[in-house]
Amino acid sequence: MAVYQDMKRLTVLVVTLTCAGCTAAPGTGMSRVVIAPIQSEMSRTEQADHVLSRLAYGARPGDVERVKRMGVERWMASQLQPETLDDRAADSALASFRTLALPTSELAAAFRAIRAARRDTMRGPASDMRDSRRTVQLSLAEVGAAKITRAVMSERQLYEQMVDFWENHFSVFAGKGQTRLFIPAYDRDVIRPRALGRFRDLLGAVAKSPAMLFYLDNARSSARGLNENYARELMELHTLGVDGGYTQNDVIEVARALTGWGINPGEGTFAFRPRLHDESPKVVLGNRVASGGIRDGEQVLDLLARHPATARHVARKLIVRFVSDSPPPALVDRCATAFSRSDGDIRETLRCVVTSPEFFSRAAYRAKVKTPLELVASGLRAMNATLDGSPRVAQAVARLGQPIFGRQTPDGWPDRADEWMNAGAMVNRTNFGLTLAAGRVPGVRVSADTIMGAALSAPEFQKR
């Protein structure tokens, strides 16, 4: 069937209703979201398959029919308000994880104990050091295992997709020094609570997160010893984009504004140190920054979060994630406008993307390639798998080339087909599908039939 030539015929209307009896998301005051009937060349079965492939981590047995009965529009509306969805099954699966709620202060104390024991082998029993090392190692492993568990079991599938999107957008590398100590809190306290909130709030929380401060060296930056790493990536990757119109001088000025933003080593929390801050005036993107103290950095974050280039950069990345490796310029324009008009409301920007005619076009259907994380999660869901909560499934993702929090460079994992598809990758992906279908993936028990299992190694299953 031919691709639509007139995109205006593909109309998706989104109406937000406020009325007596409409259900608001708990604690948000948000009105119920209603999506009007979708008009698309896709059949209703294809529409259900499409939203489960793009907005979720694939379909479980029976999911396509369930979404069709519920209505694609109603399912999408519920996913845009995950606060209303019962997720007790996923919560129950995570209940046995020992370290997900562990404060960073305890991980920092364990790390100090390990370091002290290495300096003085006579200091205490070797078992104490083993316990501390096990706690630190387990904390990072359980973040990865929890990510897979939620991707497979959570009813809040679009929310989990957005958590992954932001953890990739604001990427940190667990292998750099003490960064791993801060990753559980980064996932739990920084990204997850703000994944569908306001971009400025998320940007500020990331800027103050010990994970980012340590990874990109801002914790070492001071008026006398400026470090530009975080300032550069803040503009190039997190906000404006590489073509966002900033200069090297802007990088220096932003770095100066953020001097003194560091880490309390005992607690593993954000700390502003006034004596390390450069108090002289700065000029960023033509704007004078002279608020003083920590307010200099906050003013810079305000400027960057509300800059038009940031709106376009964020909109474009969301469209690449959910619509096409080659984002349609008109859709980028519309969703950048939605971002700016809503003052960086992530949910509203996302709604612009996923209810667009371009999202439901024939050209978008099965047009993207799954990342290793998406491939593993969708395979587990297709086989109706049960996970044992161990890190072994996350290790399968790593073997396919995408270790969780394992990207060394701050640009995050690529979201384009050409980055993931080559002869070697296809062999590994096919082998994973065959191994999963045979029930031989460690830490996984499968219950789907062999016909579904045979589909896991097919080229079509690589696409979403």
C-alpha positions, 0 to 999 in steps of 0.5 A: 500500500502506498505511503500517504502523500497528503499527511493532512489526511492523517489527523490525530486529535488530542483533547484534554478534558476537565470535567466532573468525573474525569480522572486526574493523575494522583497528586498531579492535578492533571486532567484526563487525556482523551485521544480522538479516533486515529485516521491512518492507512494502517489497519487497527491490528497494525496500529496496535502492533505499532504502538506496542512496538514503539511506545512499549517494549513489544507485545506480550501474548494477547497484547495486540488483541487487548489493545484493540479491544481497549482501543488504541487511543485509550491505551495511548492516553493511559500510557501518557498518564502512567500515574493512573496505571496499577503497576503492582506486578512490577513492584512485587518483582522488584521487592526482592532487590536489596540495594535499589533504595540504598542511600548513596551515603551507605554506598560511599561508606562502603567504598571508603571501607574498601579503600581503607582496607586496601591501604591497611590489610591489618585494619580488620577482617577480610570479610568486612571488605568482601561485604562492602565490595559485594554491596557496591557491586550489587548496587550497580548490578541491581539497577541494570536488572531492575531496568530490564525487569521494569521493561518486561513487566511494567504496565507503564511501558511508555514511562519506562521508555522515557526513563531510558530515553533520558538516561541515554540523553543525560548519559553517565558511564559507570566505569569511571571511578566513583560514578558507579556509587551515584548511579542508583540514586541517579536512576531513582531520585533524579531521572525517574521522578522527572521523566515526564515532568518539566525539562528545566526541573530535570536539567537542574536535577541532573546538573546537581546529581553527583553522578553527572558532577563526577562523570564530567568533572564539574566537581573538580572545577573552581575559579582557580582551576576551571574544568569545561567538560560539563559546560561543553556537554551541557550545551552540545548534548543536553540542551542546544545541540551541536549546531545550537549557536554557542561559541567556545567563549560561551563554554568558558562562561558557562563553566565559570557560572557552574564553579563551586557546584560539587559533591559532599563526599561523606553523604554523596549529595550535591554541595555548593562551595562558595569559596570555589565559585567565580563571582565575576560577571559572565556573558552567556549567549549574549546574556549577562549572568551576574546573579551571584553564587549558586544563582549564576548556575541556575540562571544559566540553566534557565537560559539554556532550558528555554532557548529555541535551539533546546526545544528543537534539539529535544524534539528532534531526539524524541522524534528519532526515538519514536518516529524515524531515523530521519526526523521529518522537519515539519514534525520537528517544528511542531513539537519544538513549538509544543515544547516552547509553548508549554515551558518545556513540558515533556509530556506535552512534547511527547504527546505531540510526537506520538499522536502525530500523523507522521507517527501513524504513517505507513512509512513509520511502520516497522521502520526502526531497528531495535537496540539491544535493550529493546531486542532483549526486552521485547523477546522476553515479553514475546515469550511471556518470560519470568525473570529471576531478578539476577543481573544475568539478563542485563548481561545478555544486553551487554553481550549484544553491545549495549551495557547498561550505564556502560557508554564511555562517551557522554553522547549516549547510545545511538538510536539509528539503524546503521549503528546497530546493524552489521553482519556480526551484530545480526549473528549475535541477535539471531543467536540470542533469539534461538537461545531464548526460544530454547529456554536457555537464557540464564535467569529466565523462564519462558512460557510461550509456544515454540511458534512464537519462539521461532519468530525471535530469530527472524529478521522482522523481529529486529524491527519495531 
